[in-house]
Amino acid sequence: MATIAQAIRMALHYGEENLQLAHVFGEDVGLPLGGVFTATQGLKTAWNSPLDERGIIGAAIGLAMAGKRCVAEIQFCDYIFNAIDLLKLAGNTCWSTNGDWNLPMTVMTPVGSGIRGSLYHSHSFDAMMTHIPGWKIVIPSNPKDTYGLLISCLKELNPTMFLMPKAMMYLGGDELIPGEPASGLKALIDKPVDKAAAENWQPQWPPELTDYSVEIGKGKIVREGTDITVVSYGRTLPLCAKAADQLSQEGIKAEVIDLRSLWPYDWELISKSILKTQCVLYVNEDTEVTNFGEHLIRRTVDEFFYNLSAPPKLLAGAFIPGVGLAHSLEMASVPQLNNIVEAIRSVIASKV
């Protein structure tokens, strides 16, 4: 099964061949590395930019204004904060020009903890990004959705933000991507580590890759349940699914929703589940203050106050200046499996 990094690579290749993707660029995105997570290896339109996040976003805006579909990578989201004003400009361009100018650009950036990145490589960016109107924002939790969401981004006329969970980049999925070979993918599209073998290497792209896409704004129920709704995305989504499996042995039936898109998001799916279970837990690893989950709780209370049998709860990252390098510090900084299990039990226990 493909990893998330391989799924990104295959989707970008499909975009080069079929969706007029003309430029893929960022720090170390081109030869010889092909991206710090190897997600751009072998792409014919990939090139290296200077170490300049503002320059990368500015170049993407310029290319998109010229009608060139592009994908710009910020190597880690920890370094995107100095380009917030440019992201706001990209987001308001279509609106401020009354629809005269579109920006067919995608920005990819790895987010979250899980790689022992300490202060400078462990931040999240999902809540901050949802504060910037005019963008569609997606974050996958498995390779098949990664491919499908990125294909959808490459079809959009205006800016899309593709958030990649750092900790999951090399994790394989449970389902084949349409067109993915049943075996041997690594030998086909992964650049050899050996220097001599890598010198003249060219990828052998699977010939049957398709335009399989996941609609932006559509979530997915990954576990059915009747006792509690658990809404998550990215790195914490598989942990929520594991927690649901574990608690099923105690007779607790948790319904787990993978949001997949942060804007627009699938409120209809969440609403139906809340009306069924009458309680909800939101889980992500961004800092808990002004967390995107807080917005979802506000909307939950506004619309379903009299339908709830327990207070809605948010489980998120600690509000601390940074994530520590030590294993124990990182584990304590963001939700882990045991935290999710206890949070679900807590909400269930408070039901009336």
C-alpha positions as CSV (number, residue, x, y, z in Angstrom):
1,M,0.0,0.0,0.0
2,A,1.2,3.5,-0.8
3,T,2.3,5.8,2.0
4,I,1.1,9.4,2.3
5,A,4.3,10.7,0.7
6,Q,3.9,8.3,-2.2
7,A,0.3,9.3,-2.6
8,I,1.2,12.9,-2.8
9,R,3.9,12.1,-5.4
10,M,1.5,10.2,-7.6
11,A,-1.2,12.8,-7.4
12,L,1.2,15.5,-8.4
13,H,2.4,13.4,-11.3
14,Y,-1.2,12.9,-12.4
15,G,-1.6,16.7,-12.2
16,E,1.4,17.3,-14.4
17,E,0.1,15.0,-17.0
18,N,-3.6,15.8,-16.9
19,L,-4.5,18.9,-14.9
20,Q,-2.1,21.5,-16.3
21,L,0.1,21.5,-13.2
22,A,3.0,23.6,-14.5
23,H,5.2,24.2,-11.4
24,V,6.0,22.4,-8.1
25,F,8.5,24.2,-6.1
26,G,9.9,25.0,-2.6
27,E,13.0,24.4,-0.5
28,D,14.7,21.1,-1.6
29,V,11.6,20.2,-3.7
30,G,13.5,19.5,-6.9
31,L,16.7,17.5,-7.5
32,P,18.4,15.9,-5.8
33,L,16.2,15.5,-2.7
34,G,12.7,15.6,-4.0
35,G,11.3,17.2,-0.8
36,V,12.3,16.7,2.8
37,F,9.7,13.9,3.0
38,T,10.5,12.7,-0.6
39,A,7.0,13.7,-1.7
40,T,8.2,15.4,-4.9
41,Q,10.7,12.9,-6.1
42,G,10.7,12.3,-9.9
43,L,8.4,15.1,-10.8
44,K,9.3,16.8,-14.1
45,T,8.0,20.2,-13.0
46,A,9.7,20.3,-9.6
47,W,12.3,22.9,-8.8
48,N,14.2,24.3,-5.9
49,S,13.4,27.8,-4.4
50,P,15.6,29.9,-2.2
51,L,15.1,29.5,1.6
52,D,12.5,32.2,1.6
53,E,8.9,31.4,2.7
54,R,7.6,34.8,1.7
55,G,9.3,34.5,-1.7
56,I,7.7,31.0,-2.2
57,I,4.2,32.3,-1.4
58,G,4.7,35.4,-3.5
59,A,6.0,33.4,-6.5
60,A,2.9,31.1,-6.2
61,I,0.6,34.1,-6.3
62,G,2.4,35.6,-9.3
63,L,2.4,32.3,-11.2
64,A,-1.3,31.7,-10.4
65,M,-2.2,35.3,-11.6
66,A,-0.5,34.4,-14.8
67,G,-2.7,31.4,-15.2
68,K,-0.1,28.8,-14.3
69,R,-1.4,26.2,-12.0
70,C,1.2,25.6,-9.3
71,V,2.0,23.8,-6.1
72,A,4.2,25.6,-3.6
73,E,5.6,23.8,-0.6
74,I,6.6,25.4,2.7
75,Q,9.0,22.8,4.1
76,F,7.5,22.9,7.6
77,C,4.4,24.8,8.7
78,D,6.5,26.2,11.5
79,Y,8.1,28.6,9.0
80,I,4.9,29.8,7.3
81,F,3.8,32.3,9.9
82,N,5.9,35.1,8.4
83,A,3.8,34.8,5.2
84,I,0.4,35.2,6.8
85,D,-0.2,38.6,5.1
86,L,0.5,37.0,1.7
87,L,-1.9,34.2,2.5
88,K,-4.5,36.7,3.3
89,L,-3.9,38.5,0.0
90,A,-4.2,35.2,-1.9
91,G,-7.4,34.4,-0.1
92,N,-9.1,37.7,-0.9
93,T,-7.9,38.1,-4.5
94,C,-11.0,36.6,-6.2
95,W,-13.4,38.5,-3.9
96,S,-11.6,41.8,-4.1
97,T,-11.5,41.7,-7.9
98,N,-15.2,40.7,-8.1
99,G,-14.3,37.4,-9.6
100,D,-12.0,38.8,-12.4
101,W,-8.9,37.1,-11.0
102,N,-8.5,33.5,-9.9
103,L,-5.5,32.0,-8.2
104,P,-5.2,28.3,-9.2
105,M,-2.5,27.6,-6.5
106,T,-2.0,25.0,-3.8
107,V,0.2,25.4,-0.8
108,M,1.5,22.2,0.8
109,T,3.0,22.1,4.2
110,P,3.6,19.4,6.9
111,V,1.9,20.1,10.2
112,G,1.9,18.8,13.7
113,S,4.1,16.7,16.1
114,G,5.3,13.2,16.0
115,I,8.8,13.5,14.4
116,R,10.7,14.7,17.6
117,G,11.0,18.1,15.9
118,S,11.1,20.1,19.2
119,L,10.6,23.9,19.0
120,Y,11.0,24.5,15.3
121,H,9.4,21.5,13.6
122,S,6.4,20.5,15.8
123,H,3.8,23.2,15.4
124,S,0.3,22.9,14.0
125,F,-1.3,25.4,11.6
126,D,-4.9,24.2,11.2
127,A,-6.5,26.8,13.5
128,M,-4.4,29.7,12.2
129,M,-5.3,28.8,8.6
130,T,-9.0,28.6,9.3
131,H,-8.8,32.3,10.3
132,I,-7.9,33.2,6.7
133,P,-11.0,33.4,4.5
134,G,-10.9,32.6,0.8
135,W,-9.0,29.3,1.0
136,K,-10.2,25.8,0.9
137,I,-8.3,23.8,3.5
138,V,-7.8,20.0,3.6
139,I,-5.9,17.6,5.9
140,P,-5.9,13.8,5.2
141,S,-5.4,11.0,7.6
142,N,-4.6,8.2,5.1
143,P,-3.0,7.7,1.7
144,K,-6.2,7.2,-0.4
145,D,-7.7,10.4,0.9
146,T,-4.4,12.1,0.5
147,Y,-4.4,11.3,-3.2
148,G,-8.1,12.2,-3.6
149,L,-8.0,15.4,-1.7
150,L,-4.9,16.6,-3.6
151,I,-6.5,15.8,-7.0
152,S,-9.4,18.0,-5.9
153,C,-7.1,20.8,-4.9
154,L,-5.4,20.6,-8.3
155,K,-8.8,21.2,-9.9
156,E,-9.7,24.3,-7.9
157,L,-9.7,27.8,-9.5
158,N,-8.7,29.5,-6.2
159,P,-6.2,28.8,-3.4
160,T,-6.1,25.5,-1.5
161,M,-4.1,24.7,1.5
162,F,-3.0,21.1,1.7
163,L,-1.9,20.2,5.3
164,M,0.2,17.1,5.6
165,P,0.5,15.4,9.0
166,K,4.3,15.1,9.6
167,A,4.0,12.0,11.7
168,M,2.1,10.0,9.1
169,M,4.1,10.7,5.9
170,Y,5.6,7.3,5.7
171,L,2.6,5.3,7.0
172,G,0.8,3.0,4.6
173,G,-2.9,2.8,4.2
174,D,-5.5,0.1,4.3
175,E,-6.9,0.7,0.8
176,L,-5.3,0.9,-2.6
177,I,-5.4,4.2,-4.4
178,P,-7.3,3.7,-7.7
179,G,-4.6,2.9,-10.3
180,E,-2.0,1.9,-7.6
181,P,-0.3,-1.4,-8.3
182,A,-1.1,-4.1,-5.8
183,S,2.7,-4.6,-5.0
184,G,6.1,-3.2,-5.9
185,L,5.2,0.5,-5.8
186,K,8.4,1.4,-3.9
187,A,10.6,-0.1,-6.6
188,L,8.7,1.9,-9.2
189,I,8.6,5.4,-7.8
190,D,11.0,5.7,-4.8
191,K,14.5,7.0,-5.6
192,P,17.2,4.6,-4.6
193,V,19.2,5.5,-1.5
194,D,22.4,4.2,-3.2
195,K,24.2,7.1,-4.8
196,A,25.3,5.2,-7.9
197,A,21.8,3.7,-8.5
198,A,20.2,7.1,-8.0
199,E,22.4,9.0,-10.5
200,N,20.4,8.2,-13.6
201,W,17.2,7.1,-11.9
202,Q,13.8,7.8,-13.4
203,P,10.5,6.9,-11.9
204,Q,8.2,4.4,-13.5
205,W,4.8,5.9,-12.9
206,P,1.8,3.5,-12.6
207,P,0.1,3.9,-16.0
208,E,-3.4,3.4,-14.6
209,L,-3.5,6.4,-12.1
210,T,-6.9,8.1,-12.3
211,D,-8.5,11.4,-11.4
212,Y,-10.0,9.8,-8.3
213,S,-10.9,12.7,-6.0
214,V,-12.4,13.3,-2.6
215,E,-14.8,16.2,-2.6
216,I,-13.5,19.1,-0.5
217,G,-16.0,19.7,2.3
218,K,-17.1,16.1,2.7
219,G,-16.2,14.2,5.9
220,K,-16.3,10.4,6.4
221,I,-17.6,8.1,9.1
222,V,-14.8,5.7,9.9
223,R,-16.5,4.0,12.8
224,E,-20.3,3.7,13.3
225,G,-21.6,4.2,16.8
226,T,-24.6,5.4,18.9
227,D,-23.1,6.5,22.3
228,I,-20.8,9.5,21.4
229,T,-19.6,11.4,18.3
230,V,-15.8,11.8,18.0
231,V,-14.7,14.3,15.4
232,S,-11.1,14.5,14.4
233,Y,-8.6,14.8,11.5
234,G,-5.0,14.3,10.6
235,R,-2.6,12.6,13.1
236,T,-5.2,12.2,15.8
237,L,-7.9,10.5,13.6
238,P,-6.4,7.0,13.7
239,L,-5.9,7.3,17.4
240,C,-9.6,8.1,17.8
241,A,-10.5,5.1,15.7
242,K,-8.2,2.9,18.0
243,A,-9.8,4.4,21.1
244,A,-13.3,3.5,19.7
245,D,-12.1,0.0,19.1
246,Q,-10.7,-0.3,22.6
247,L,-13.8,1.1,24.2
248,S,-16.1,-1.1,22.3
249,Q,-14.9,-3.9,24.6
250,E,-16.5,-1.9,27.4
251,G,-19.8,-1.6,25.6
252,I,-19.2,2.0,24.5
253,K,-20.1,2.6,20.9
254,A,-18.3,5.6,19.6
255,E,-19.0,7.1,16.2
256,V,-15.7,8.5,14.7
257,I,-15.8,11.1,11.9
258,D,-12.8,12.1,9.8
259,L,-13.4,15.7,8.9
260,R,-10.9,15.7,6.1
261,S,-11.7,19.3,5.1
262,L,-11.5,22.2,7.6
263,W,-13.0,24.7,5.1
264,P,-15.6,24.1,4.0
265,Y,-16.3,21.4,6.5
266,D,-19.1,18.8,6.7
267,W,-21.4,20.2,9.3
268,E,-24.3,18.2,7.9
269,L,-22.5,14.9,8.7
270,I,-21.5,16.1,12.2
271,S,-25.0,17.4,12.9
272,K,-26.6,14.0,12.0
273,S,-24.2,12.2,14.3
274,I,-24.7,14.6,17.2
275,L,-28.5,14.2,16.9
276,K,-28.0,10.5,17.1
277,T,-25.5,10.3,19.9
278,Q,-26.5,13.4,21.8
279,C,-22.9,14.2,22.8
280,V,-19.6,15.0,21.0
281,L,-15.9,15.1,21.5
282,Y,-13.6,17.1,19.2
283,V,-10.0,16.0,19.0
284,N,-6.9,17.6,17.3
285,E,-3.4,18.4,18.2
286,D,-3.3,22.2,17.7
287,T,-3.1,24.3,20.9
288,E,-6.3,24.4,22.8
289,V,-6.7,28.2,23.0
290,T,-8.6,29.6,19.9
291,N,-8.6,26.0,18.5
292,F,-10.7,25.1,15.5
293,G,-12.5,22.7,17.8
294,E,-13.7,25.6,19.9
295,H,-15.5,27.0,16.8
296,L,-17.2,23.6,16.4
297,I,-18.2,23.5,20.0
298,R,-19.7,27.0,19.7
299,R,-21.7,25.9,16.8
300,T,-22.7,22.7,18.5
301,V,-24.0,24.6,21.5
302,D,-25.8,27.2,19.3
303,E,-27.6,24.7,17.3
304,F,-28.0,21.6,19.5
305,F,-28.1,22.9,23.1
306,Y,-31.4,21.2,23.9
307,N,-30.5,18.0,22.1
308,L,-27.3,17.4,24.1
309,S,-27.2,15.0,27.0
310,A,-23.6,16.0,28.0
311,P,-21.5,19.1,27.6
312,P,-19.4,19.0,24.3
313,K,-15.7,18.6,25.0
314,L,-12.5,19.5,23.2
315,L,-9.3,17.5,23.5
316,A,-6.3,19.4,22.0
317,G,-2.7,20.3,22.4
318,A,-1.4,22.0,25.5
319,F,-1.2,25.8,25.3
320,I,2.6,26.0,25.7
321,P,5.3,27.9,23.8
322,G,6.7,24.9,22.1
323,V,6.9,21.1,22.0
324,G,9.8,19.6,23.9
325,L,12.4,17.3,22.2
326,A,12.2,14.7,24.9
327,H,9.8,11.8,24.2
328,S,8.0,12.4,27.5
329,L,7.5,16.1,26.8
330,E,6.2,15.6,23.2
331,M,3.8,12.9,24.4
332,A,2.5,15.2,27.1
333,S,2.1,18.1,24.8
334,V,-0.5,16.7,22.3
335,P,-3.3,14.1,22.6
336,Q,-2.3,10.5,22.7
337,L,-4.4,7.3,22.7
338,N,-4.8,7.1,26.4
339,N,-5.9,10.8,26.6
340,I,-8.6,10.1,23.9
341,V,-9.8,7.0,25.7
342,E,-10.2,8.9,29.0
343,A,-11.9,11.9,27.3
344,I,-14.5,9.6,25.7
345,R,-15.1,7.9,29.1
346,S,-15.4,11.4,30.7
347,V,-18.1,12.6,28.2
348,I,-20.0,9.3,28.5
349,A,-19.9,9.5,32.3
350,S,-21.4,13.0,32.2
351,K,-24.5,12.0,30.1
352,V,-27.8,12.5,31.8
